Amino acid sequence: MILVMLFMAITSTGSAESIAVSSLITYDIYKTYINPTCTGKQVLRISQAVVVIFGLLMGGLGVALNCIGLNLSCLHLFVGNVLGSAVVPLWNLLTWKDASATGAVVAAWGGMILALATWLIVCQAEFGEITIANLGTLNPNLAGNLMALASSTLIHFVFSTINPQNYDFDSMGKIEMLEQDMSGLDEQDYTPEFLDAAQRWVQNWGFAFCVLTVFIWPVLSVPAGVFGKGYFAFWVFISIAWSLLAAFVIIVLPIQESWDSICRVGSFLAGRGTGKQGLGTNAAATGDTP
């Protein structure tokens, strides 16, 4: 189950990145500036092309990084230096009406520059020289990651305090859809009450989980000092139990949520149903008539 969980985590992350890049290029560039009157079928084709091109580029980049000695562990440590400064500004833009748009841009770029500078400075201070091997170690990347989060938070807070945006979020509900496909969503999913409740759920559980994993979990290891054999075995047992629970949730929950669609597609493939609902949804996405 743990191997399945790891596989699903990697593939879902890659899928999300591919869809994100595809959506940005398709809707923010192609539809906005190149072909504003594009159809659903054209959008689908552009999206598919971008996914393929992006996948090939990322695969080539992965091979190139591996050839110069940068493994996955180094990339995991380094990525926070580049992306960490965007975390807090993005969260503020989605949840705080006074969040400054200008401040978010300045915070994201400024935090990244400060993080990269800190990464290099700490590497030089600790090892006396900057090399690929030294840059991939823990302390320089930890310092850079912390600088990215802390500096971007401070910069955006200052900008938003001096020049609050006072955004009412109404325009987000007026974004035009290419196809009015509401399949899979109930009427209540659009109500302010439902959305407010969902936001509170995400905020509460997200905050609690961050506190648990970032503060409580590491602090519990402090009293033990150097782990003895028994304490280490207990620590490993908790880690395995957590992994099994997480694997069960991420495997079973998607199946449970999509069970109706799975049964409908299975019936259609077995020739027991017409599959009209599934075909209609697909047609809505492409702009065709089933």
N, C-alpha and C positions, 0 to 999 in steps of 0.2 A: 504493500500500500504506500509505503514511503517513496519507493521508486516511481510509482504512478503519480503521487503528489508532486514530486520533483519534475517529472515530465510535463504534467499539466501546468505547473507554475511557469516553466520556461516557454512552453508553446503559447500559453495565454498572454504572457508578456510580449512575446514577439508578434502575436496577432494584434494586440492592442496598439502597439507601436506602428504596425503597418496600416491599420485602419485610421489611426490618428493622422499620419502623414498623408494618406490617400484623401481623407476628408478635407484637410487643409488645402492641398493643391487643387482638388476638384471644385470645392465650393468657394474658397477664398481667392483663388487665382483664375481657374478656368471659367467658372460660371460668372464671376464678378467682372472680369476684365476681357476675357476672350470670347465667350459665347453666352451672353446673358439669357438667351432664349432657348438654351439647350433642353433636350428632352430627357426623360428618365433613362432611356436606353443609352444615350450618349454619355450621361453622367456615370452610368454603370461601367461602360467600356473604359472610360478614362480612369476610374477608380481601380479597375482590374489591372490596367497597364501600370499604374503607379505602384501598386502592391508588388507586382513582379519586378519592376525596375528597382524599387527600394530594397526588396529582398536580396536581389543579386548584388547590389552595392554593399549592403551590410555584410553579406557573406564574404565578399572580397575583402572588405575592411577587416573582418575577423581573422581571415587568413594572413593578411599583411601584418596585423598586430602580433599574431602568434609568431610569425617569422622573425620579428625584431625583438622577441623575448617578453612581450607583454601578455601575461596569461589572464584568465578570467578573474582571479583573485585581485590582481592589480587594478583591473578595470572596475571591479566592485568598490574598491576603496577610493578610486579616483573620481568616479562619476558624481559623487556628492559635491566635489569642488566646482563642477561645471553647472550642475542642475539644482543643487541645494538652495541657492539664493532665490529660486523662483517659487519655492514651496509656500512660504508664508505670504508673499504678495498675492499669489493665486488664491489661497484660502481666504484672505481678506477681501479680495474682489468678489468672491462668491457669497460671502456671509456678512460683510460689514458695509453698511450704506455710505459711510463716510470715507471709505477707502479711495485714495487718490489714484487715478489711472496713470498719471505722469509719474507719481511716486513709485508705482509698481514697476514701471519700466526702468526707472533709475535704480531702484533697489535690486532688481534682478541682475542688471549689468554691473552695477557697482559692487554688489556682493560677490559676483563671480570674479571680478578683477582682484578684489581684496583677498578672496579665497586662494586664487592661483598664486598671488604674491606671497601669502602666508605659507602655502605649500612649499614654495621654493626656498623661502627664508629659513623655515624650520629644518628642511633637509640639509641646507648648508651649515646651519648651526650645530646640528646633531652629528653629521658625518664628516664635515669639513670639505666636502665636495658634492657636486650634483651629478649623479649618474642615473641611468634608467633603473638599476637595481635599488638604489637608495630612494628614489622617488616613489617606488612601489611599496615601501615599508609603512608600518602602521602610524607612527607618530606624525610624520609630515601630512599624511592624508587626514588624520584625525583633526589636526589643527586647522587644515584648510576647510574641512567639512563644518566644523564649529564656527569658523569665521563666516562662511557662506550663510549659515542660518542666522547667526546673531546679528551680523551687519545688515543683512537685508531686512530683518525684522525692525531694527532701529531706524534705518533709512525710511522705510515705508511708513512707520508710525509717525515720524517727524513730519514728513510731507503731508500725510493725511490730517494731522493735527493743525498744521499751518493753513492748509487749503483743502478742507473737507469736500468730497465730491457730492454728498447728499443725494445719492442715486436711489431711485424708488423701485428699481427692478421691473417696472412695467414693460419696458421695451423688450426684455427677454421673452416675454410671452407673446410678442408681436412678430417674432422672427418668422418669415414666410417659409413654408415647406415646399420642396420641389413637387412632391406628390402628397396629397392629403390621405396618407395611409395611417389610420389609427388602430390597426389590428394589434391585438395583444394588450391593449390598454382599456381600462374602464373609465367611465365618466368621472368617477371620484379621483382618479389619478391626476386630474387637472385642477382640482379645487384647491384654494389657498390653504384650507384646513389640513388636507392630506399632505401637501408640500411642506407646510410648517412642521407638522409632526415628523415627517421624514428627515427634515433638517435637524430637528432636536435629537432624533435618534442617532443620526450620524455624528453629531457633535459630542453627545454624551459618551457613546461607546468608543468613538475614535479617541477622545481625550483620555478615557479610562484605560484603553489598551496601550496608548503611548506611555502613560505613567507606569503601567505594569511592566512593559518591556524595556523602557529606557532607564527607569529609576529603581523600581521595586526588585525586579529580577536580578540586576547586577548587585544591588546592595545586600541581598540575601547571602551572597557569597563572601562578603567581607568578614563576618565573624569567624568563619572557618580558617581564614588565613591560607596557608598552604594545604591543599586538599589531601586528606588521608584517603586510604583505599576505600573505606566504608562510605565516607562522605562523597567521594567521587562516583562511586557506584550508585548512590542515591541520586546524585545530580544527573547521571546518565539515564537513570530510570525515569526521572521527571521529564527529561528531554524527549525520550522515546514515547512516553505516554502522550505528551503534547503533540508530537508529530503524528501519532496514530489518530488522535482526535481530530487534528486538522485535516489529515488525509480523508477520514470518514466524512467530514463536513463538506469538503470541496468536491468529493466524488458523488456523494448521495444527494446533496442539496440541489445541484443543477439538474440531476435526473428527475428529482421530485417536482421541481418547478416547471420542467419542460415535458412532463409525462404525457399530457394531452397531445402535444405536437408530435411526440415520438410515436404514440399509438396511431395518430392520424396518418403519418408518413408510412408507418409499417403496414397499416391496412391498405393504403394506396399501392405500395410496392407488391403486396401479396394479392392484389386484385380484388380485395373485399370492399373497397370504397372508391368513390369518385375522385377524392383528393381535391375537390373544387376549392375548398377554403385555402389550402396551401398554395394551389395554383393562382388563386386570386391575389394572395398576398405577394407572390413573386411577380405577378403581372403589374401590380401597383408599384413595385419597386423599379420596374423597367419601363413603365409607361405603355405597355401593350395590353391588349384585350385577350383574355384567355379563350 
